[in-house]
Amino acid sequence: MKAGEKNYSQVFVLHQEISIRWPPGKALANLLLRFTLIIPLLYFVFVFHFRETATESLFQDLLQILKKVSHEIEMTCQDASTLAHLDSRLQLVSECFRCLRNACAHCANNQNVMRSLGLIDASIHVIQLLQKLESDLESHLTAFRCSLQLLGNIATGNRDSQNSIWKLAFPSLFLNCLNHQDEKIIDYCSMVLFVCLNPERTRQLQEQNNLKIALRVFQTSRRCPELKWTTLIVTNHLLQCPELVKALYEALVAIRLLDVLCEVTSNPEELQHLQACPGLLEVAISLLKLVHLAGKQTTNIFTTTYSTEQEEISHPAMGFKSHLIRLIGNLCYRNKGNQDKVYELNGIPLILDNCSIDDNNPFINQWAVYAIRNLTEENKKNQEFIARMEQQGPADNPVLESLGLKIESRDQKLILKSVKRVPDP
């Protein structure tokens, strides 16, 4: 018997002993200890060209381990008291994914067996758990990376596996991984995306809800050119679809143009020219209505979110609503015509509805307050309109208080009046 065959036979003796039939409540530490015995042999088998002789029962055992441990991780997400054993669970997940990753590399038979057993579904479920899990453990990142490497290997050269992954992972899993802070996770996710893309799926990226994936890939390829998979997606897929390039160009130009307009209208010398620019204010209000409505209809980058966690938000359209309100406020600065135009276009309630803290739009509350200040300066009609809204309920008292305003009833009319603020002690 050859050395490889001898080790291979030992693998099956061990893996039959660890076939997930332990008594209920058995300590996971014991499982991890026993599993570490088989890992070096599995590496030997799968790395040194013995992967073709692996049996289905071996993959079934690895699947059962993944399912049990993923359940334990899910419990950890709900109960922080179980965090003490999290590191060992994540190590076990990593080892499972490493074995599966190596077993399906350039082996269509193992790819098909894993898919038929449901390992793609189980792996994506684990990835979704890892995305939700809040942990600084290195084993957390390692498990995340290995899981994506498995998806990349199982999809390479296998159309059925690509279809399964696309159905389960597109678009949310791809977008979440592309927005991760870890560059290796971004790179491995890009590998999976690259392998799964074809002309039809590339065209799907130009749809409004999916365009952010393509924008994120472009953004990453510019910021991190050393990540080869994002660059390959751009050159081999995105740039090969003229319709997608046009949609990306228009979206990026709109975002950049809004940034420029906000800066230019902050310059008194340029402001007067832009205040008189035909249609600019109307377009800004119309666009604000569209993105505000989009954020209320579904959960997306335009949805108001608030979190106490200091988490990085990376999206090309981040701050878009905030910048629109800033632009509207600038255009109304001491300009009666534009103040009245915002009133006529029902822009005042829209701005008041954006006075909440929003993680996706830093300083939106401050820019909304600034816009209302410019809309009401020496404009009684707008002051009375906001006063009526306050009486009806939609306008928040804190918003008016932050402006140094209060509502007074005088001669059966509601008056918006300035108040002196008490200085801080």
Contacts in CASP RR format, 6 or more apart in sequence:
PFRMAT RR
TARGET T0000
AUTHOR 0000-0000-0000
METHOD contacts of the structure
MODEL  1
MKAGEKNYSQVFVLHQEISIRWPPGKALANLLLRFTLIIPLLYFVFVFHF
RETATESLFQDLLQILKKVSHEIEMTCQDASTLAHLDSRLQLVSECFRCL
RNACAHCANNQNVMRSLGLIDASIHVIQLLQKLESDLESHLTAFRCSLQL
LGNIATGNRDSQNSIWKLAFPSLFLNCLNHQDEKIIDYCSMVLFVCLNPE
RTRQLQEQNNLKIALRVFQTSRRCPELKWTTLIVTNHLLQCPELVKALYE
ALVAIRLLDVLCEVTSNPEELQHLQACPGLLEVAISLLKLVHLAGKQTTN
IFTTTYSTEQEEISHPAMGFKSHLIRLIGNLCYRNKGNQDKVYELNGIPL
ILDNCSIDDNNPFINQWAVYAIRNLTEENKKNQEFIARMEQQGPADNPVL
ESLGLKIESRDQKLILKSVKRVPDP
1 9 0 8 1.000
4 44 0 8 1.000
4 45 0 8 1.000
4 48 0 8 1.000
4 50 0 8 1.000
5 50 0 8 1.000
7 41 0 8 1.000
7 44 0 8 1.000
7 45 0 8 1.000
8 41 0 8 1.000
8 45 0 8 1.000
8 50 0 8 1.000
8 53 0 8 1.000
10 41 0 8 1.000
11 38 0 8 1.000
11 41 0 8 1.000
11 42 0 8 1.000
11 45 0 8 1.000
11 58 0 8 1.000
12 55 0 8 1.000
12 58 0 8 1.000
14 37 0 8 1.000
14 38 0 8 1.000
14 41 0 8 1.000
15 38 0 8 1.000
15 57 0 8 1.000
15 58 0 8 1.000
15 61 0 8 1.000
16 57 0 8 1.000
17 34 0 8 1.000
18 31 0 8 1.000
18 34 0 8 1.000
18 35 0 8 1.000
18 38 0 8 1.000
18 61 0 8 1.000
19 57 0 8 1.000
19 61 0 8 1.000
19 64 0 8 1.000
20 61 0 8 1.000
20 64 0 8 1.000
20 65 0 8 1.000
20 68 0 8 1.000
22 30 0 8 1.000
22 31 0 8 1.000
28 69 0 8 1.000
28 72 0 8 1.000
28 85 0 8 1.000
28 88 0 8 1.000
28 89 0 8 1.000
28 92 0 8 1.000
29 85 0 8 1.000
29 88 0 8 1.000
31 65 0 8 1.000
31 92 0 8 1.000
32 88 0 8 1.000
32 91 0 8 1.000
32 92 0 8 1.000
35 65 0 8 1.000
35 92 0 8 1.000
35 95 0 8 1.000
36 95 0 8 1.000
39 95 0 8 1.000
39 98 0 8 1.000
39 99 0 8 1.000
42 99 0 8 1.000
42 102 0 8 1.000
42 103 0 8 1.000
43 98 0 8 1.000
43 99 0 8 1.000
43 102 0 8 1.000
44 50 0 8 1.000
45 51 0 8 1.000
45 53 0 8 1.000
45 54 0 8 1.000
46 54 0 8 1.000
46 99 0 8 1.000
46 102 0 8 1.000
46 103 0 8 1.000
46 105 0 8 1.000
47 102 0 8 1.000
51 102 0 8 1.000
51 103 0 8 1.000
51 104 0 8 1.000
51 105 0 8 1.000
51 107 0 8 1.000
51 110 0 8 1.000
52 107 0 8 1.000
52 109 0 8 1.000
52 110 0 8 1.000
54 103 0 8 1.000
54 110 0 8 1.000
56 113 0 8 1.000
56 117 0 8 1.000
59 100 0 8 1.000
59 103 0 8 1.000
59 110 0 8 1.000
59 113 0 8 1.000
59 114 0 8 1.000
59 117 0 8 1.000
59 119 0 8 1.000
60 117 0 8 1.000
62 96 0 8 1.000
62 99 0 8 1.000
62 100 0 8 1.000
62 119 0 8 1.000
63 117 0 8 1.000
63 118 0 8 1.000
63 119 0 8 1.000
63 122 0 8 1.000
65 92 0 8 1.000
65 96 0 8 1.000
66 93 0 8 1.000
66 96 0 8 1.000
66 119 0 8 1.000
66 122 0 8 1.000
66 123 0 8 1.000
66 126 0 8 1.000
67 122 0 8 1.000
69 89 0 8 1.000
69 92 0 8 1.000
69 93 0 8 1.000
69 96 0 8 1.000
70 93 0 8 1.000
70 122 0 8 1.000
70 125 0 8 1.000
70 126 0 8 1.000
70 129 0 8 1.000
72 82 0 8 1.000
72 85 0 8 1.000
72 89 0 8 1.000
73 86 0 8 1.000
73 89 0 8 1.000
73 90 0 8 1.000
73 93 0 8 1.000
73 126 0 8 1.000
73 129 0 8 1.000
73 130 0 8 1.000
73 133 0 8 1.000
74 129 0 8 1.000
75 82 0 8 1.000
76 82 0 8 1.000
76 83 0 8 1.000
76 85 0 8 1.000
76 86 0 8 1.000
76 89 0 8 1.000
76 133 0 8 1.000
77 129 0 8 1.000
77 132 0 8 1.000
77 133 0 8 1.000
83 135 0 8 1.000
86 135 0 8 1.000
86 137 0 8 1.000
87 137 0 8 1.000
87 139 0 8 1.000
90 135 0 8 1.000
90 137 0 8 1.000
90 139 0 8 1.000
90 140 0 8 1.000
90 142 0 8 1.000
90 143 0 8 1.000
91 139 0 8 1.000
91 142 0 8 1.000
91 143 0 8 1.000
93 126 0 8 1.000
93 143 0 8 1.000
93 146 0 8 1.000
93 147 0 8 1.000
94 139 0 8 1.000
94 142 0 8 1.000
94 143 0 8 1.000
94 146 0 8 1.000
97 123 0 8 1.000
97 143 0 8 1.000
97 146 0 8 1.000
97 147 0 8 1.000
97 149 0 8 1.000
97 150 0 8 1.000
98 146 0 8 1.000
100 114 0 8 1.000
100 119 0 8 1.000
100 123 0 8 1.000
100 150 0 8 1.000
100 154 0 8 1.000
101 146 0 8 1.000
101 149 0 8 1.000
101 150 0 8 1.000
101 153 0 8 1.000
103 110 0 8 1.000
103 114 0 8 1.000
104 110 0 8 1.000
104 111 0 8 1.000
104 114 0 8 1.000
104 150 0 8 1.000
104 153 0 8 1.000
104 154 0 8 1.000
105 153 0 8 1.000
105 156 0 8 1.000
106 156 0 8 1.000
108 157 0 8 1.000
108 158 0 8 1.000
111 153 0 8 1.000
111 154 0 8 1.000
111 158 0 8 1.000
111 161 0 8 1.000
112 158 0 8 1.000
112 160 0 8 1.000
112 161 0 8 1.000
114 120 0 8 1.000
114 154 0 8 1.000
115 154 0 8 1.000
115 158 0 8 1.000
115 160 0 8 1.000
115 161 0 8 1.000
115 164 0 8 1.000
119 154 0 8 1.000
120 151 0 8 1.000
120 154 0 8 1.000
120 161 0 8 1.000
120 164 0 8 1.000
120 165 0 8 1.000
120 168 0 8 1.000
121 164 0 8 1.000
121 168 0 8 1.000
123 147 0 8 1.000
123 150 0 8 1.000
123 151 0 8 1.000
124 151 0 8 1.000
124 165 0 8 1.000
124 168 0 8 1.000
124 169 0 8 1.000
124 173 0 8 1.000
126 143 0 8 1.000
126 147 0 8 1.000
127 144 0 8 1.000
127 147 0 8 1.000
127 148 0 8 1.000
127 151 0 8 1.000
127 173 0 8 1.000
127 177 0 8 1.000
128 173 0 8 1.000
130 140 0 8 1.000
130 143 0 8 1.000
130 144 0 8 1.000
130 147 0 8 1.000
131 173 0 8 1.000
131 176 0 8 1.000
131 177 0 8 1.000
133 140 0 8 1.000
141 182 0 8 1.000
141 184 0 8 1.000
141 185 0 8 1.000
144 182 0 8 1.000
144 185 0 8 1.000
145 182 0 8 1.000
145 184 0 8 1.000
145 185 0 8 1.000
145 188 0 8 1.000
148 177 0 8 1.000
148 185 0 8 1.000
148 188 0 8 1.000
148 189 0 8 1.000
148 191 0 8 1.000
148 192 0 8 1.000
149 188 0 8 1.000
149 191 0 8 1.000
151 165 0 8 1.000
151 169 0 8 1.000
151 192 0 8 1.000
152 188 0 8 1.000
152 191 0 8 1.000
152 192 0 8 1.000
152 195 0 8 1.000
154 161 0 8 1.000
154 165 0 8 1.000
155 161 0 8 1.000
155 162 0 8 1.000
155 165 0 8 1.000
155 192 0 8 1.000
155 195 0 8 1.000
155 196 0 8 1.000
156 195 0 8 1.000
157 195 0 8 1.000
162 195 0 8 1.000
162 196 0 8 1.000
165 192 0 8 1.000
165 196 0 8 1.000
166 196 0 8 1.000
166 201 0 8 1.000
169 192 0 8 1.000
169 196 0 8 1.000
170 196 0 8 1.000
170 201 0 8 1.000
170 204 0 8 1.000
170 210 0 8 1.000
171 209 0 8 1.000
171 210 0 8 1.000
171 213 0 8 1.000
174 189 0 8 1.000
174 192 0 8 1.000
174 193 0 8 1.000
174 213 0 8 1.000
175 212 0 8 1.000
175 213 0 8 1.000
175 216 0 8 1.000
177 185 0 8 1.000
177 186 0 8 1.000
177 188 0 8 1.000
177 189 0 8 1.000
178 186 0 8 1.000
178 189 0 8 1.000
178 190 0 8 1.000
178 193 0 8 1.000
178 213 0 8 1.000
178 216 0 8 1.000
178 217 0 8 1.000
178 220 0 8 1.000
179 216 0 8 1.000
179 313 0 8 1.000
179 314 0 8 1.000
179 315 0 8 1.000
180 186 0 8 1.000
180 189 0 8 1.000
181 312 0 8 1.000
183 224 0 8 1.000
183 227 0 8 1.000
186 220 0 8 1.000
186 224 0 8 1.000
186 227 0 8 1.000
186 230 0 8 1.000
187 227 0 8 1.000
187 228 0 8 1.000
187 229 0 8 1.000
187 230 0 8 1.000
188 229 0 8 1.000
190 217 0 8 1.000
190 220 0 8 1.000
190 227 0 8 1.000
190 229 0 8 1.000
190 230 0 8 1.000
190 232 0 8 1.000
190 233 0 8 1.000
191 229 0 8 1.000
193 213 0 8 1.000
193 217 0 8 1.000
193 229 0 8 1.000
193 233 0 8 1.000
194 229 0 8 1.000
194 232 0 8 1.000
194 233 0 8 1.000
194 236 0 8 1.000
194 237 0 8 1.000
197 233 0 8 1.000
197 237 0 8 1.000
199 240 0 8 1.000
199 241 0 8 1.000
202 237 0 8 1.000
202 238 0 8 1.000
202 240 0 8 1.000
202 241 0 8 1.000
202 244 0 8 1.000
203 241 0 8 1.000
203 243 0 8 1.000
203 244 0 8 1.000
204 210 0 8 1.000
205 211 0 8 1.000
205 213 0 8 1.000
205 214 0 8 1.000
205 238 0 8 1.000
205 241 0 8 1.000
205 244 0 8 1.000
206 214 0 8 1.000
206 241 0 8 1.000
206 243 0 8 1.000
206 244 0 8 1.000
206 247 0 8 1.000
206 248 0 8 1.000
209 298 0 8 1.000
209 300 0 8 1.000
211 247 0 8 1.000
211 248 0 8 1.000
211 251 0 8 1.000
212 301 0 8 1.000
212 315 0 8 1.000
212 316 0 8 1.000
212 317 0 8 1.000
214 238 0 8 1.000
214 244 0 8 1.000
214 248 0 8 1.000
215 248 0 8 1.000
215 251 0 8 1.000
215 252 0 8 1.000
215 315 0 8 1.000
215 316 0 8 1.000
215 317 0 8 1.000
216 314 0 8 1.000
216 315 0 8 1.000
216 316 0 8 1.000
217 230 0 8 1.000
217 233 0 8 1.000
217 234 0 8 1.000
217 238 0 8 1.000
218 234 0 8 1.000
218 238 0 8 1.000
218 248 0 8 1.000
218 252 0 8 1.000
219 314 0 8 1.000
219 316 0 8 1.000
220 227 0 8 1.000
220 230 0 8 1.000
221 227 0 8 1.000
221 230 0 8 1.000
221 231 0 8 1.000
221 233 0 8 1.000
221 234 0 8 1.000
224 230 0 8 1.000
225 231 0 8 1.000
238 244 0 8 1.000
238 245 0 8 1.000
238 248 0 8 1.000
239 245 0 8 1.000
251 316 0 8 1.000
251 317 0 8 1.000
252 316 0 8 1.000
255 316 0 8 1.000
255 317 0 8 1.000
255 320 0 8 1.000
258 320 0 8 1.000
258 323 0 8 1.000
258 324 0 8 1.000
258 327 0 8 1.000
259 323 0 8 1.000
261 274 0 8 1.000
261 280 0 8 1.000
261 327 0 8 1.000
262 323 0 8 1.000
262 326 0 8 1.000
262 327 0 8 1.000
262 330 0 8 1.000
264 270 0 8 1.000
264 271 0 8 1.000
264 274 0 8 1.000
265 271 0 8 1.000
265 274 0 8 1.000
265 327 0 8 1.000
265 330 0 8 1.000
265 331 0 8 1.000
266 330 0 8 1.000
271 330 0 8 1.000
271 333 0 8 1.000
274 280 0 8 1.000
274 331 0 8 1.000
275 331 0 8 1.000
275 333 0 8 1.000
275 335 0 8 1.000
275 338 0 8 1.000
280 331 0 8 1.000
281 328 0 8 1.000
281 331 0 8 1.000
281 332 0 8 1.000
281 338 0 8 1.000
281 341 0 8 1.000
281 342 0 8 1.000
282 341 0 8 1.000
282 345 0 8 1.000
284 324 0 8 1.000
284 327 0 8 1.000
284 328 0 8 1.000
284 331 0 8 1.000
285 328 0 8 1.000
285 342 0 8 1.000
285 345 0 8 1.000
285 347 0 8 1.000
285 350 0 8 1.000
286 345 0 8 1.000
287 324 0 8 1.000
288 321 0 8 1.000
288 324 0 8 1.000
288 325 0 8 1.000
288 328 0 8 1.000
288 347 0 8 1.000
288 350 0 8 1.000
288 351 0 8 1.000
288 354 0 8 1.000
289 347 0 8 1.000
289 350 0 8 1.000
291 302 0 8 1.000
291 320 0 8 1.000
291 321 0 8 1.000
291 324 0 8 1.000
292 302 0 8 1.000
292 321 0 8 1.000
292 350 0 8 1.000
292 353 0 8 1.000
292 354 0 8 1.000
294 300 0 8 1.000
294 302 0 8 1.000
295 302 0 8 1.000
295 303 0 8 1.000
295 304 0 8 1.000
296 303 0 8 1.000
301 315 0 8 1.000
301 317 0 8 1.000
301 318 0 8 1.000
301 320 0 8 1.000
301 360 0 8 1.000
302 317 0 8 1.000
302 320 0 8 1.000
302 321 0 8 1.000
302 360 0 8 1.000
303 360 0 8 1.000
304 354 0 8 1.000
304 356 0 8 1.000
304 358 0 8 1.000
304 360 0 8 1.000
304 361 0 8 1.000
305 358 0 8 1.000
305 359 0 8 1.000
305 360 0 8 1.000
306 356 0 8 1.000
306 357 0 8 1.000
306 358 0 8 1.000
306 359 0 8 1.000
307 359 0 8 1.000
313 359 0 8 1.000
313 360 0 8 1.000
315 360 0 8 1.000
318 360 0 8 1.000
318 361 0 8 1.000
319 360 0 8 1.000
319 361 0 8 1.000
319 362 0 8 1.000
319 364 0 8 1.000
320 361 0 8 1.000
321 354 0 8 1.000
321 358 0 8 1.000
321 360 0 8 1.000
321 361 0 8 1.000
321 364 0 8 1.000
322 358 0 8 1.000
322 361 0 8 1.000
322 362 0 8 1.000
322 363 0 8 1.000
322 364 0 8 1.000
322 367 0 8 1.000
325 351 0 8 1.000
325 354 0 8 1.000
325 364 0 8 1.000
325 367 0 8 1.000
325 368 0 8 1.000
325 371 0 8 1.000
326 367 0 8 1.000
326 370 0 8 1.000
326 371 0 8 1.000
328 342 0 8 1.000
328 347 0 8 1.000
328 351 0 8 1.000
328 371 0 8 1.000
329 367 0 8 1.000
329 370 0 8 1.000
329 371 0 8 1.000
329 374 0 8 1.000
329 375 0 8 1.000
330 374 0 8 1.000
331 338 0 8 1.000
332 338 0 8 1.000
332 339 0 8 1.000
332 342 0 8 1.000
332 371 0 8 1.000
332 374 0 8 1.000
332 375 0 8 1.000
333 374 0 8 1.000
334 374 0 8 1.000
334 377 0 8 1.000
334 378 0 8 1.000
336 378 0 8 1.000
336 379 0 8 1.000
339 374 0 8 1.000
339 375 0 8 1.000
339 376 0 8 1.000
339 377 0 8 1.000
339 379 0 8 1.000
339 382 0 8 1.000
340 379 0 8 1.000
340 381 0 8 1.000
340 382 0 8 1.000
342 348 0 8 1.000
342 351 0 8 1.000
342 375 0 8 1.000
342 382 0 8 1.000
343 375 0 8 1.000
343 381 0 8 1.000
343 382 0 8 1.000
343 385 0 8 1.000
348 372 0 8 1.000
348 375 0 8 1.000
348 382 0 8 1.000
348 385 0 8 1.000
348 386 0 8 1.000
348 389 0 8 1.000
349 389 0 8 1.000
349 394 0 8 1.000
351 368 0 8 1.000
351 371 0 8 1.000
351 372 0 8 1.000
351 375 0 8 1.000
352 368 0 8 1.000
352 372 0 8 1.000
352 386 0 8 1.000
352 389 0 8 1.000
352 394 0 8 1.000
352 395 0 8 1.000
352 396 0 8 1.000
352 399 0 8 1.000
353 394 0 8 1.000
354 361 0 8 1.000
354 364 0 8 1.000
354 368 0 8 1.000
355 364 0 8 1.000
355 365 0 8 1.000
355 368 0 8 1.000
355 369 0 8 1.000
355 396 0 8 1.000
355 399 0 8 1.000
356 364 0 8 1.000
356 365 0 8 1.000
357 364 0 8 1.000
357 365 0 8 1.000
358 364 0 8 1.000
358 365 0 8 1.000
368 399 0 8 1.000
369 399 0 8 1.000
369 402 0 8 1.000
369 403 0 8 1.000
372 386 0 8 1.000
372 399 0 8 1.000
372 403 0 8 1.000
373 403 0 8 1.000
375 382 0 8 1.000
376 382 0 8 1.000
376 383 0 8 1.000
376 386 0 8 1.000
376 403 0 8 1.000
376 405 0 8 1.000
376 416 0 8 1.000
383 415 0 8 1.000
383 416 0 8 1.000
384 413 0 8 1.000
384 414 0 8 1.000
384 415 0 8 1.000
384 416 0 8 1.000
386 395 0 8 1.000
386 400 0 8 1.000
386 416 0 8 1.000
387 407 0 8 1.000
387 414 0 8 1.000
387 415 0 8 1.000
387 416 0 8 1.000
388 414 0 8 1.000
389 395 0 8 1.000
390 397 0 8 1.000
390 400 0 8 1.000
390 407 0 8 1.000
390 414 0 8 1.000
391 407 0 8 1.000
391 414 0 8 1.000
400 406 0 8 1.000
400 407 0 8 1.000
400 416 0 8 1.000
404 418 0 8 1.000
404 419 0 8 1.000
404 421 0 8 1.000
405 416 0 8 1.000
405 417 0 8 1.000
405 418 0 8 1.000
405 419 0 8 1.000
406 416 0 8 1.000
406 417 0 8 1.000
406 419 0 8 1.000
407 414 0 8 1.000
407 415 0 8 1.000
407 416 0 8 1.000
407 417 0 8 1.000
408 414 0 8 1.000
408 415 0 8 1.000
408 417 0 8 1.000
409 415 0 8 1.000
END
